[in-house]
Amino acid sequence: MLTAWGAPHDLGDVELLVSELVANVVDHAGDESVLTVEVSLADTWLRIAVVDGSAIRPVVHELDHTAARGRGMQIVEAVADRWGADEHHGGKRVWVELDAPQV
């Protein structure tokens, strides 16, 4: 879709962000949760959001080198230009935004 739109954003970064947001739903929202991925492009900004039925918001944990997991939101925070979470019909929408690379 991004290629068809002519979006100049790094596809590897986009794939990583989507993967981390979806993995959070799978890991934390429960087996019955349904998720939706939303993608929009406005001017130079790409916005990706994952909506699910859980009201539990993501947290950026302090890095624990001994933990096998728990780095997903650190990755999101490091790669995205900005991110956040909003209430959405009893659940939440976690979103990330990427600005187009400067040429």
Secondary structure, DSSP 8 states (H G I E B T S, - for coil): -HHHHT--S-HHHHHHHHHHHHHHHHHHS-TT---EEEEEEETTEEEEEEEES-----------TT-SS--HHHHHHHHSSEEEEEEETTEEEEEEEEE----
